[in-house]
Amino acid sequence: IADSTKISKRFLEAIERNDHKTLPAPVFTRGFVREYARYLGLNSDEIVNRYNFAAAGDDRIEQSAHLERLAQVQSPPRPKKSIPPTYARIDRNVVILLIIVLALGGVFFWTVKNRHRARATEVEVPQQPAPRPVVAAPKPPETSTAGRAETLHLVIDATDDSWINLEADGKTVINERLQKGAHRTAEARDAFRFRTIGNAAGITLTLDDVKLPPLGSDGQVLHDHVIDRQTLEQARKNS
């Protein structure tokens, strides 16, 4: 369940024990409870309301008519681990290396074959007078691409508490809880990937001085949200 929902096992166990001291701020926990309920096939809104009662110390959680029904719901059985097939156990690096070696061998064979063919042609065909050199027209100056930004600059401003796990070009650059008013920046050559955003409405993003639209609603948890140059172009068109 932790792998599927991206919620740590410690927090899942705390939810099961009603251990509110271990759980993070309610704005994050509501998102965890909602994701957990969806995974179990339960009514997420009802479960979030029950959590709100419990977090506020309201005893109505013990008087809910659905308590007995929810207590009988069992988690889906964990899939049995089986021995992976032979091809799955082969190291991909070895396969890639073999493909590269075969490709280089093919190029070498093609080069040698064409070289022998060219020599044979030189022997059979009499040499023709060398053509007069043709003076090529000067090429127009190429447009410089130095002015194009090669690095994406991302600015993150926290308007509410939110947990952020951000990668830049595949490397984790931010993995922390941002409190309201926090300000962070990051750079990437290709793309950013938010592995987790604990509160989608709790942050605002600015990419290369272009403000991006909101990512979601209050308490919504996002996973694997990508921001790249295409996102920047789309934001510029909409601005």
Sequence and secondary structure as in RCSB ss.txt:
>XXXX:A:sequence
IADSTKISKRFLEAIERNDHKTLPAPVFTRGFVREYARYLGLNSDEIVNRYNFAAAGDDRIEQSAHLERLAQVQS
PPRPKKSIPPTYARIDRNVVILLIIVLALGGVFFWTVKNRHRARATEVEVPQQPAPRPVVAAPKPPETSTAGRAE
TLHLVIDATDDSWINLEADGKTVINERLQKGAHRTAEARDAFRFRTIGNAAGITLTLDDVKLPPLGSDGQVLHDH
VIDRQTLEQARKNS
>XXXX:A:secstr
 HHHHT  HHHHHHHHTT TTTS  HHHHHHHHHHHHHHHT  HHHHHHHHHHHHTT GGGGG TTHHHHHT   
          GGGGS HHHHHHHHHHHHHHHHHHHHHHHHHHHHHHHHHS                    TTS  
SEEEEEEESS EEEEEEETTEEEEEEEE TT EEEEEESSEEEEEEES GGGEEEEETTEE      TT  EEEE
EEEHHHHHHHHHH 
